Amino acid sequence: MTFRNVLDGAASFGAALITSAVCGLPTWFTIVAVRYGLAPVWAYGAAGALGVIGLILTFAFLRKGFAGIAPTRQRRR
């Protein structure tokens, strides 16, 4: 594995971290808001959809990170 692949993997791990934060925090706060009655019950559906999308993207970026693939590429350079 070359140094470029290590950097590409690190970039993918960073993308996974950012993706989980961008999708996870709004999901968490939406669930808390529904529990306290600040948001309607149907917001659980939107929070669930955002959470599932965030999980899929996070696992995809983690897979790329372990393989040494940059987040914007499909194969190694």
Secondary structure, DSSP 8 states (H G I E B T S, - for coil): --HHHHHHHHHHHHHHHHHHHHHHHHHHHHHHHHHTTSS-TTHHHHHHHHHHHHHHHHHHHHHHHHHT--TT-SS--
